[in-house]
Amino acid sequence: MFSEENHPLILQFKESCRSVLEPYAGKSHYTNQGQRVVMGQRLMQSSSDIFLGWTRGRGGHDYFVRQMRDMKMSVPIEGVSATRLKRYAGHCGLTLARAHAKSGDSATITGYLGNGDSFDEALGDFALAYADQTERDHAALVKAVKSGRLEVLLEEE
């Protein structure tokens, strides 16, 4: 198919399996796993793909359909200052929080979290522990490279 501007329209079909969260969160109330994915995307995205949909193949496999376009982008963070990295992380966090805020009932979430600082402190503790683990993992990686157990291939610039 071609659009008004004579650009091709390419639809991508991706198989949708059961959620990896199903053993913990329970079975989805959607009978088609493609529909489960689509409904989640519609909740999380500020604007949805008008071609987003779902189907079931002849073999019983579930799929979701979307317009194929590679518009993913990121900010190159190599060599940025700590201030700019912190600002970038803040923007990423805001975007993620806004997407997740659309998917839940704010009154229920507020009731669950309460008015105290317990959740904030738990998130902070987790972040610090995660950062510590990342540093330990990096140190182990460097040690493995230095000992020759791992080979590093450097990309030429």
Secondary structure by P-SEA (a helix, b strand, c coil): ccccccbbbbbbbbbbccccccccccccccccaaaaaaaaaaaccccccccccccccccccccccccccccccccccccccaaaaaaaaaaaaaaaaaaaaaaccaaaaaaaacccaaaaaaaaaaaaaaaaaaaaaaaaaaaaaaaccbbbbbbcc
